[in-house]
Amino acid sequence: MSGQRRVVVSPPSMSGGRHVRVDGVILGLALRPADVAEFLRRAGFEGVDVETSELIEWRGGGPDVWAYPT
């Protein structure tokens, strides 16, 4: 789809959390799915279900993965 903004959630970091980016710009460091939803809301994405939305590319695990792999 043209004009659609790209949302990427990075893999869990060693220090905790996952960076959330839209079009390459970091919105913040999320510690749980609710944080991802809030960052997206602030960026103009209303009503996005972070658990199922195809707008979000989850790297290093889906919305249920928050711990750095040991």
Secondary structure, 3 states (H helix, E strand, C coil): CCCCCCEEECCCCCCCCEEEEECCEEEEEECCHHHHHHHHHHCCCCCCCCCCCCCEEECCCCCCCCCCCC
